[in-house]
């Protein structure tokens, strides 16, 4: 099964060393919201994706698509 945005959110949360509760507080949502994202029951709003990316040091492209995209790169 392909990796989902919820899988990637869980991965970056764990890599940041945060519990769901700590992560939720940092992103200004409830723990239940983080749980629902990670289980694929809902998806974050764009502003939440941006906040998660900044908090965890990853790109929005990584969270949404699973890869980094370099627009205009000659590769």
C-alpha positions, 0 to 999 in steps of 0.5 A: 500500500502506498504511503499516505499523508497520514503515514508521513505526518506520523513519521515526522512527528515521531522523528521530532520526538513528540507524542500525539498530544505534544504534536497537537499542541504545537500545531494548534489542533486536538490530539484526536485530530492528529490521530485522525490524520495519522489513521487516514480518517481525515486530512489536514487543511493547507495551513496545518500542512504548512505549520507541520512542515515548518515545525518538522523541517520538511517541505509541504511537497514531502507531506502531500506528495511524498517527495521533494519537487524542484521546480525548474531544476535541470535534472 
